[in-house]
């Protein structure tokens, strides 16, 4: 009898629903999940402009050569008394 009960238990474990289905709160596409409704109302408020792409190092060097200026990110490495002599990009 104990052999029969072991077989029944093993069959129930293998034939039962997967654990993920028991714990799932809803499918992403069905719209029944609790997080689906707030995200649609906040989409309008979060629409912002994307920041401009940063230039590559070579593009920055080329632009500084063309304009005859030094990129402003180097301003901190120049002592304060000499900054008036360096043509930083504006």
C-alpha positions in Angstrom: 0.0 0.0 0.0 2.8 2.4 0.8 4.3 1.8 -2.7 0.9 2.7 -4.2 0.7 6.0 -2.2 4.3 6.9 -3.3 3.3 6.5 -6.9 0.1 8.6 -6.4 2.1 11.3 -4.7 4.8 11.3 -7.4 2.2 11.4 -10.1 0.4 14.3 -8.5 3.7 16.3 -8.2 4.6 15.7 -11.8 1.1 16.2 -13.2 0.2 19.3 -11.1 0.5 22.8 -12.4 3.9 24.4 -12.5 4.9 26.4 -9.4 5.2 29.6 -11.5 1.6 29.4 -12.6 0.5 29.1 -8.9 2.5 32.2 -8.0 1.8 34.4 -11.0 -0.4 37.4 -10.6 -1.3 37.9 -14.2 0.2 37.7 -17.7 2.0 40.8 -18.9 -0.2 41.2 -22.1 -3.5 40.7 -20.4 -3.7 43.9 -18.6 -4.8 42.2 -15.4 -1.6 42.8 -13.5 -1.8 45.5 -10.8 1.1 47.4 -12.3 -0.4 47.7 -15.8 -2.9 50.5 -15.0 -0.6 53.0 -13.3 2.0 52.7 -16.0 -0.4 53.8 -18.7 -1.5 56.9 -16.8 2.1 58.0 -16.0 3.4 57.6 -19.6 2.0 61.0 -20.5 3.8 62.8 -17.7 7.2 61.1 -18.2 7.6 62.0 -21.8 10.8 64.1 -21.9 13.3 65.1 -24.5 16.3 62.8 -24.8 19.6 64.4 -23.9 21.9 65.1 -26.9 24.4 62.4 -27.7 27.9 62.9 -26.3 30.6 63.4 -28.9 33.3 60.9 -29.2 36.8 61.9 -28.1 37.9 62.3 -31.7 34.9 64.4 -32.6 35.6 66.6 -29.6 39.3 67.0 -30.7 38.3 67.8 -34.3 35.8 70.5 -33.2 38.2 72.1 -30.8 40.8 72.3 -33.6 38.3 73.8 -36.0 37.1 76.4 -33.5 40.5 77.1 -32.0 39.2 76.5 -28.4 39.8 74.1 -25.6 36.9 72.0 -24.3 35.4 73.4 -21.1 35.8 70.1 -19.3 39.5 70.9 -19.0 38.8 74.2 -17.1 39.2 72.6 -13.7 42.7 71.4 -14.5 43.9 74.9 -15.3 44.8 77.2 -12.3 42.4 80.1 -11.7 45.0 82.8 -12.5 45.7 81.3 -16.0 42.1 80.6 -17.1 41.8 84.0 -18.7 44.6 83.1 -21.2 43.0 79.8 -22.3 40.3 79.9 -25.0 37.7 77.6 -23.5 34.7 76.6 -25.6 31.6 78.4 -24.6 
